[in-house]
Amino acid sequence: MSNVAVIGAQWGDEGKGKIVDWLCARADVVVRFQGGHNAGHTLVINGQTYKLSLLPSGVVRRGKLAVIGNGVVVDPWAFVEETEKLKAQGVAITPDNLLIAENAALILPLHRELDVARESSNSLQRLGTTKRGIGPAYEDKVGRRALRVIDLKDPDSLGVKIERLLSHHNALRRGMGLDEISARVLLASLKEVAPKILPFAGPAWLKLDQARREGKRILFEGAQAVLLDIDHGTYPFVTSSNTVAGQAAAGSGIGPRDIGYVLGIVKAYTTRVGEGPFPTELTDEVGEMLGTRGAEFGTVTGRKRRCGWFDAVLVRQTAITGGIDGIALTKLDVLDGFEEINICTGYKLDGRTIDHLPADSLQQARLEPIYETMEGWSESTRGARSWAELPAQAVKYVRRVEELIGAPVALLSTSPEREDTILVRDPFVDR
């Protein structure tokens, strides 16, 4: 048996929520290992829709332990709001089925305010963040001045730590023309929310080690995607954490050998939210059709996603940097009815052909896609649960994707419904 790490292999929004939920039936523990409440996952279970941002997908399944790892930045107030919404939908959330790493860094109101100020400023480059404070919280973590979940347990020392944090932030705020933060007000807010989060806090690494020793299956749930990785993505239009599978170890407190199988989630076309380069973006009626059919609006922000043809160059690259063993190909049904379908197999950059995404953002913006055109299919793939139910041309498309990205399809999703999934190989078993 193997543990499994699930990561997005494009720019996010690939349908990780459904795939993670599908895998939850085979897992005992589900761990979030990076990101914050900027990661929207939509689950549809027995006709009931659950929208998660911070909590691991396993929390909506009975008998599973959900873990928020130390690599996640946690907004206590967002945590309370999300748990209350799920409880109102009949989901039981207790310290018995949810654990928060006590060494996870906190997102504070001042982080959100700084995020909004930066994104709204005309003098700074806009990165297209969700304005939820994730980036500033990670800055404080790396700067070794962050408040962590464990700090809420000791109100007597919390005031000193807040003063240390504010010596940095109030200087920033003065420079940006913002009012300074009151240490007293922030301390009072944290004391008020602490009892709502502390019952869930503990040494997550220890619990995960225990689960590993007991032979339990652990599912590591990534947020965002490899092309938004702080090192390997389209920098600077990226998130503020590492999103590759290697982060599953560092962000949860287990050894890298215990990650096991890495499953990359790949949409049958390409989308992106926010700013940044997008070589295969379609601004015509085809792009609009993909967006309409695929319901391409952000779970967290509601922002309309940019749409384009499948980019095999990017996914081949993320398969390498992300350490992907196999992929789950989602939203194949969105391509139903197209007479022709294009796949990007390379780029033109200043008159020369290249086979990878350059690291330089200015070069990324000048890329021209090289397309291979395939015959489409008129039959519906929606709801298919076996290869035999797929049109021949759809099968050819899937096989060509496998060839171009250098990774096999382990699962194929043909609708948002959990059961509309074709299993080729079980990531927990087949290596």
Secondary structure, 3 states (H helix, E strand, C coil): CCCEEEEECCCCCCCHHHHHHHHHCCCCEEEECCECCCCCEEEEECCEEEEECCCCHHHHCCCCEEEECCCEEECHHHHHHHHHHHHHCCCCCCCCCEEEECCCEECCHHHHHHHHHHHHCCCCCCCCCCCCCHHHHHHHHHCCCCCEHHHHHCHHHHHHHHHHHHHHHHHHHHHHCCCCCCHHHHHHHHHHHHHHHHHHEECHHHHHHHHHHCCCCEEEECCCCHHHCCCCCCCCCCCCCCCCCCHHHHCCCCCHHHCCEEEEEEECCEEECCCCCCCCECCCHHHHHHHHHCCCECCCCCCECEEECEEHHHHHHHHHHCCCCEEEEECHHHHCCCCEEEEEEEEEECCEEECCCCCCHHHHHCCEEEEEEEECCCCCCCCCCCHHHCCHHHHHHHHHHHHHHCCCEEEEECCCCCCCEEECCCCCCCC
